[in-house]
Structures are given as C-alpha cells and as structure tokens.
C-alpha cells in the first residue's frame, strides 16, 4: 500500500504516561484501603475511563470513595506529568527519520494531549495534526470517528493510513476506519498478554521497539 499518513495514539505509544497512571491510581486507591497494583491496574483497566475504574473498585471493595476522587487523581497525574513524563524510548529518533506525514489521534482531552507532547518535546513533530476524540463528539475508540476525522483533516484516504496503537480498543477503531493497524507493546505499562490482545483485536503486526517501526511500514 502507498502510505499517505502515520497516525499515532498518544498515551503509551508516544509518551510513557500509562506507567505513571498505574502508579498514581494504585497510590490513590491505597489511601482509601483498596489494594490494586500498577500491573493489575493495566491488566484490568487499560483504556478504561478513570471514573468507570473508580466506580468498579469502590463497588468491588464496598468502599465509598469521595466525590472528588477522580478530579484529585487527575491533579496528582498532572503533577507527575510535569516532572516525570518522558517520551517513549525511540519515539523522537523515529519521528526524525520517518518520511511520511504524521498525526496524533488520542482519547485524551485536547489540552492534555498538547501538555504531554510539549512536555516530552514531541509537539512540533505533529502540529497542527493533533486530534482528540473530543473533536468528534467524544466518541471514544473502538469507534473509528477520531481516525476518520484525522484522515479527513489531512486530506488523505483512510485506506492509505497506518495506525500505531497500544490498546485493543484502538486497534479495533483503526480497523473500523479501514486503516492498517500496528500494535505497540514498548511502553512502560506493557503487561503479560498485551501482545496477544492486540493480535486478537486484529493488529497486522505487533512490535515492542519504536526504532523498528520504519522497517515495518
């Protein structure tokens, strides 16, 4: 296929934020007597909204979490991002080497996407092609909307796009958009069984080193 654009998920693909989320969630729940290791968080709740995760854990442990639990958790995460967030290993060198137009299509809120890309020095590689599910009515992956929107904004055919994703829902979204999807397992949050989940969701190839991406295109 002729590749017109590479479309990247953000968290866990370009920036190593997912591993920070796991630690923040584990610590925040622990303060209320709920034990959930970072690894178990990723295995059970990868790409699940924090609100849904909190409700599930509160019900499972019959604990009433405070009404501001998730806002406080998000504030904790923003503090961690400001000091600890890093680009995924190999992401910057890959972006310097790739010859195709690139874009970000993320489930995060727009201001969060910009913050993470700027914090890790990746923003200039993608601007202005930085898109959020909130640009398309907050229809989250596995809905294909954000990928279709990205292709439209870049004036390319969906069939000529390659998506890089680390979540089964994202893989399903890319496939539903008619795009070739590569699964990535090189983020710090990768857990046993993730590669199999991505394969099962339909990823064409699963890889764990961003430096290998160009050879896979």
Long-range contacts (C-beta under 8 A, 24 or more apart in sequence): 1-159, 1-160, 1-180, 2-160, 3-100, 3-160, 3-161, 3-162, 3-217, 4-100, 4-101, 4-154, 4-156, 4-157, 4-160, 4-161, 5-100, 5-101, 5-102, 5-103, 5-150, 5-151, 5-154, 5-156, 5-160, 5-161, 5-162, 6-98, 6-100, 6-101, 6-102, 6-103, 6-161, 6-162, 6-164, 6-217, 7-102, 7-103, 7-104, 7-105, 7-147, 7-150, 7-151, 7-161, 7-162, 7-163, 7-164, 7-174, 7-179, 8-102, 8-103, 8-104, 8-105, 8-163, 8-164, 9-104, 9-105, 9-106, 9-107, 9-163, 9-164, 9-165, 9-166, 9-167, 9-170, 10-104, 10-106, 10-108, 10-113, 10-116, 10-117, 11-106, 11-107, 11-108, 11-116, 11-166, 12-88, 12-166, 12-167, 12-184, 12-187, 12-189, 12-190, 13-88, 13-91, 13-164, 13-165, 13-166, 13-184, 13-187, 14-87, 14-88, 14-91, 14-104, 14-117, 14-120, 14-122, 15-85, 15-86, 15-87, 15-88, 15-91, 15-116, 15-117, 15-119, 15-120, 15-122, 16-85, 16-86, 16-87, 16-88, 16-89, 16-187, 16-188, 16-189, 17-81, 17-85, 17-116, 18-42, 18-46, 18-166, 18-187, 18-188, 18-189, 19-187, 19-188, 19-189, 20-77, 20-80, 20-81, 20-84, 20-85, 21-77, 21-189, 22-189, 23-80, 24-73, 24-76, 24-77, 24-80, 25-50, 25-53, 25-73, 27-76, 28-69, 28-72, 28-73, 28-76, 29-57, 32-63, 32-65, 32-69, 33-61, 33-63, 34-58, 34-61, 34-63, 38-189, 39-191, 42-189, 42-190, 42-191, 43-191, 43-192, 43-193, 46-167, 46-189, 46-191, 46-194, 47-107, 47-141, 47-167, 47-168, 47-169, 47-170, 50-74, 78-115, 81-115, 81-116, 81-119, 82-119, 85-116, 85-119, 85-120, 86-120, 87-120, 87-121, 87-122, 88-186, 88-187, 88-210, 89-186, 89-209, 89-210, 90-186, 90-209, 90-210, 90-211, 91-120, 91-122, 91-210, 92-121, 92-122, 92-125, 93-210, 93-211, 94-210, 94-211, 94-213, 94-214, 95-122, 95-125, 97-214, 98-213, 98-214, 100-162, 100-217, 101-129, 101-154, 101-156, 102-126, 102-129, 103-129, 103-130, 103-131, 103-150, 103-153, 103-154, 104-129, 104-130, 104-131, 105-131, 105-132, 105-146, 105-147, 105-149, 105-150, 105-163, 106-131, 106-132, 106-133, 106-146, 107-132, 107-133, 107-140, 107-141, 107-146, 107-170, 108-132, 109-134, 110-134, 110-135, 129-153, 129-154, 140-169, 141-167, 141-169, 141-170, 141-172, 141-173, 142-168, 142-169, 142-170, 142-172, 142-173, 142-176, 143-173, 143-176, 144-173, 144-174, 144-176, 144-177, 144-178, 146-173, 147-173, 147-174, 147-176, 147-177, 147-179, 148-177, 151-177, 151-179, 162-217, 164-213, 165-198, 165-203, 166-190, 166-194, 166-198, 167-198, 168-197, 168-198, 168-200, 168-201, 169-201, 171-198, 171-201, 171-202, 171-203, 172-201, 172-202, 175-201, 175-202, 180-204, 182-206, 182-207, 182-213, 182-216, 183-207, 184-208, 184-210, 186-210
